[in-house]
Amino acid sequence: KLMAYGVDEKGSELFTIKIRDLASGVDLPDTIVDTRSAVVWARDGQTLFYVRLDANQRPLYVYRHRIGSPASADVLVYEEKDHGFYVGVGQTQSGRFVIIDAHDHQTNEAYLIDAERPESPARLVAPRQYGHEYSVEHHGERLIITTNSGGAEDFRICEAPLAAPEPANWREILAHKPGRLILETVAFQDHLARLGPAVVVRDNGPL
């Protein structure tokens, strides 16, 4: 019934988030300025998460907004203290979890918020470790983790219990294969799909 969207009218990459009632086509009074464009809804249909920027336009803060409340009352959910890192918000394919990703060009860490309990605290999956990159998907009672840990330069896929997702509990389900880059893993109900780079083929083999 509601659509949240970001608008940048000046080309400044500072977005204003607005919320539209799709039945009437009218925007609600809710207006959130100086944000990134990404918005993630919680499952209650009344709560959304978004990223705010600091005075230097660095995306460092994740906030929670409740429909009908002023932006000044929004709750800070996560603040990135290292200004060499930026934050983004997304969600698992299942829609069950909001993902907060803190990252630079070669290191990241991910936090999960239960989309059915949007006021619950963000939960860290694996703490940042220099050079370690990973992404998280949700499948039933487990997390699917695409990671370059253990020397997996082109990434491998692991699983971990949803109740205990720390790296000590990661179990490999697809081993690293040099030259087979895994860009992303998506979890569906009955299978996993992995995304790799496109290969252009000609008569004398792949480019």
Salt bridges, closest charged atoms under 4 A:
ASP27 OD1 - ARG20 NE 2.80
ASP30 OD2 - HIS65 NE2 2.73
ASP44 OD2 - ARG66 NH1 2.95
ASP54 OD2 - ARG58 NE 2.79
ASP74 OD2 - ARG52 NH2 3.93
ASP74 OD1 - HIS65 ND1 2.68
GLU79 OE1 - LYS81 NZ 3.38
GLU80 OE1 - ARG128 NH2 2.77
ASP101 OD2 - HIS103 ND1 2.92
GLU109 OE2 - ARG128 NH2 2.73
ASP114 OD1 - ARG96 NE 3.16
ASP114 OD2 - ARG117 NE 3.54
GLU116 OE2 - ARG43 NH1 2.83
ASP154 OD2 - HIS176 NE2 3.94
GLU159 OE1 - ARG142 NH1 2.35
GLU159 OE2 - ARG171 NH2 2.17
GLU172 OE2 - ARG156 NH1 3.06
